[in-house]
């Protein structure tokens, strides 16, 4: 970080009880480095089908470990859907896909009751899976988009007065095209706030684009070459272990300062919610695990602030017309708030 050295953070004894610290240290000593190897394996497996998506893949992995959801936002043809399918295949989880269209109904996602043999029978919808790929989510109507709110927040759905739990893990990977407006419906802020991170893939460099062409020359379906690298139980254990990552009080305060600064910024009509504070905290824990660390650093927070917070902000209309963006405003906020002093060994 500019002007502030980043050190290995150790949470002071006041942050946790001695028993909690012992349990966390033991769990992480056995788990953090294996978690990093799993991410390396995931990157290698996904890389057999997807080129140049390491940054977006890291954010998806962070969402998985933090038990959140990811929004892939980019123009058509950059590989959003391919990346989501590749991740699902590499993790060997049950997957389902929903194509967003204006005529998609809430029951098409959650399921509905059918009359069978004179008695009603519930037919589960595609939401009853581990990884739900919602392609072009902004083409679905607001009513249908809202059908996902309960599932994304509470890992359950209520249909015809009956609440049913969803499988674990449950992750929504949604895609949308930010530059296509005909036949689309903007996601409401309540929906955006449920996505832990927003990621973009971007266009590949010339060498990467040549590799993409060669892969489709060598095989009609690059996904066929992906082998599973982890099972459901191992992924569940990794997510549980992520909660044990240490966060020093100074780093917690840094999270709060950043989020609160968005609420008073003159160029923002709407700042980040308390849910955003939790999201940034949890995402930073997951980033530490992927880096093979047992603790969160200020750099983890700073590196994730834009992917976690930007899509939750509403820029003032007049300022937006003058060129202000949520990403730019957040970058300025990060520059204005000094990183906290940290403890070193």
N, C-alpha and C positions, 0 to 999 in steps of 0.2 A: 504494500500500500504506500502511496506517495507520502514521504515525510514521516511515516510511522513504521518502525520495524515490526514485523509480525513474528511472534515467538510461539513456541509450543505452550498452549494454555492448559493449566491444571486447575480444576475447580477447587476452591478453598474448602476446608473441612466444614465450614458453616453451610455449604450448599446442600449437603446430604448428611444423613446420619452415618456413623461409622459402619453400621451393619449394611446399609445401602451401598456405601462406597466399596465395601469388600465384595458384596455380591456383584456389583457392576464391573469391578476390576477383573474379577474371575471370569465373568461371562465374556467380556471384551477381549481379554488376553487370549481366550480360546477362539474368539469369533471374528475379530476385525480383519485380520490378514486373510483368512479364508474368504471372507466377503469380497475383499479386493480381487482375489483370484477368480471368484465367480464372475465379477464384472469384466475382468480381462477375457474370460471364456465367452461371456455374452457378446462382447465387442467382436471377438473373432468369429463367432457363429453368425451374428447378424451381418458381419462384413462379407460373408460369402454371397449375400444377395443385395446388400445396400452399400453404396459407395458415398463417402463424404458426409456421413450423418453422425459422427462421433459426438458432437456437441448436443444434438437433440437426443441421441441415445442415452447420454449421461443424465439428462434431465428426466427421461422416462424411467431410468433406473432409480433415480432419487425419488420419484413419485411412488414407485413400487415399494421401496424400503420404508418410506414415510407413510404408506397406506393412503396415498392421495391419488388424484386423477390428473391426466395430462391433456392439454389442448395443443394439437399440432396445427399451426396456422401458417400457410404458405400458398404460393400460387400453384396452379394446376401443373401436374407433371413432374414435381420435384421429389416424389417418392414418399409422401406422407403415409398413404395407405400401405405401401410395401413395407415401410419401416415398422408400422404397428403390427402387421401380420408376421413379420420376421421375429419381432420380440416375443409374440405369443407362441410361435413355434419353438423358439429356442428355450423358452421356460417350460414347455411341455404342460401347458395349462389348457383347460377347456376354454374355448373361444366362441364368440358369436358375433355376427356382423349385422348392422342395421344401416340401410341406405336412407339418408335423410331426403324426403320428398314432401311436397305440400299436402299430399293425400295420406301421409303416414298418420295413424291414429295412436293415442296413448296405449290402447290395448294391444297394438302390434308390438309394443316394447315390453309391457308388463305381463301380458297374458290375460286370459278371460275364461269365463265358465262356459262349458258346452253341455248341452243336454244329451246324455248318453244312457240308454236303457231306462229312460224315465226319471233319471236322477242327474243333478248337475255334477259335472266333473271339471276341476280347474286344469286348464291347459297352460303350463308355464310359457312365458314369452322369452325372447332371447336374453333378457336381463338376468336370467338365472344361469349365470356362467361365471368364470373367473376373470376373463378379459373381454369386455364389451367394446367392440370397435364401432363407433358411430361415425359413419362417413358422411361428410358434408352436413354437419349437425345444423348449420344455419339455414338449410333448405327445409327443415321441419318447422311446422307452425309453433308459435309460442305455447299452445296447449300441449302439444306433444313434447316439446322441450321440457316443460314443467313436469312431465311424467318421470323424468330422470332425477328430479331434485331430491325426493325422499331416498331413492336408491343410492345416490352419490353421498348424501350426508349421513344416513343412518343404516346403510347396508341392509335395507328391507324395502318391501313395497306393500302397499295396502290396496287390495282390489276387492271391490264389492263388500267393503267393511271388514275384510279379513287381512291381517298383517302376516306376511311371510318373510322369513329371513333369507338373505341371499348367501350363496356359497362364499367361503373364504379361501383365498383372498378375492376381493372384488375390485376391479380397477376399470375405469372408463378411459379409453383412448379415443378422443374425438378429433376430427379434422374439419377444417373450414378454409375456404379461399377468401382472403381479406380484400380482394380487389373486384370480386364479382358480386353485383348487387341485384340483378334481375332475378326474381323468384326466390329471394332469400329473406330471412327474418333475423334481425340482430339478436344475439343472445342477451337476455336481460342481465342486469348486474348480479342478481341473486344466483343466476346460473354460473356466470363467470367466477363468482366468489368461491364456487365449489371446486374449481380446478386449482390444484396445488401449483402447477407450473404451466407456462405457455412456452412452446418451443417452435423454432423455425429451422428448416433444413437449408434452404438457399440453393443456388445453382452450383454445380460442381466446377472445379477448375478444368482446363482442357484435358489433362491427363486422366482425371476422374471420369470425365464424360466419355472418353475413349474406352475406359475399362467397363463402363456401363454397357456400351454398345457391344463389346466383345462378349460379355456375359450372356446377353440375349442371343448372340450368335452361337455360343457353345451349348446353351440349354434353353428350351422353351419356357421353363419356369425356374428361376434362380432359387426360389424358396425350397425346392426339392432337396437342395444340398445342405440344408440346415438340420443339424442333429441336436436333440435336447441336451442341455448342459446342467440342469438342476431339476429336482422334483418339488412337488407342492409343499411337502413337509419341511424341506430345507429352506425354501423361500419364506415360509411362515416363521421359522426360527430366526432367519436373518432380520425380518421386520421386527420381531420381538426384541432382538438384541440391539437394534438401532435406538430404541427408547432408552437404553442404558448409557448412551454416549453422554459424557460430562459437558455441561455448559456452565461456565463461570458466571457469577452474578454480574460482573462487568460486561460480559458479552450479552447477557440477557438484557441489560440496560441499553446496550447499543441497538439491539433489535427494536426495543420500545421507542427509542429516540428517533430512529428512521421512520417507523410507521407513524408516529405522532406528527412528525414534520410534514407528512403528506396531507394531514388534516387542516393545517393552517397555511399551506402554501397558496399564495395569491393566484397562481395560474391553474389551480385545480378546483373544480366544482365539487368533486367528491374524493375524499382521501380513502386510505385503506382502513378496513374494519379490524376489530380485535381478532376475527378469524384469520386475517392476514398475518397478524403477529404470530399466531400459533403455526401457521403454514411456514413462515420463514424460519422459525425455531426448529420445526421438525425437518424441513428440507436441509438445513445446515447440519443437523445430526446425521442425516443420510449421506451428505457430501463427505463428512468426516470419515464415515465407515468406508466409503468407496476409495478414500485416500489412504486407508489403512491406519487411521488414527482413532484414539479413544476419547477425543475431546474436540470441541468446536473452536475454531480460530476466528478472529474478526474478518479474515479474508474469505472464509466460508460464507459469512453473512453478506459481505460486500459483493461477492461473485454471484450470489443468488437473488439479490434484491430485485433486479429488473425482471428476471424470469418469473419470480413469485409474485411481485407486486404490480407490475405495469398494467396487466390486463384488468386489474381491479379498480383502477383509477379512472376518473372522468375529467378530462381537460376542459377548462372553461371555453365556451364556444368562441368568444372573441379572440382569446389567446390561441386557440386551435387554428383559426383562420389566418393568424399571423405566423403560423409555423411551429408553435409549441407542440411537443409530443410528450406522452407519458414517460417514454424511455429517457428523453432528454432532461425532463424535470427531475426524474429520479437520479440521474447521473449528477446533476447539480446538487441535489440534497446529499448524496454520498460524499461529494467533495467538501461540503460545508460542515459535516459532522465528523469530528476527529475520532479515529479508532480508539478504543479504550486501552489504558495501560494493562498489561497482562503479566501474569506471574511466569517466571522461567525457573527451570531446574538449577 
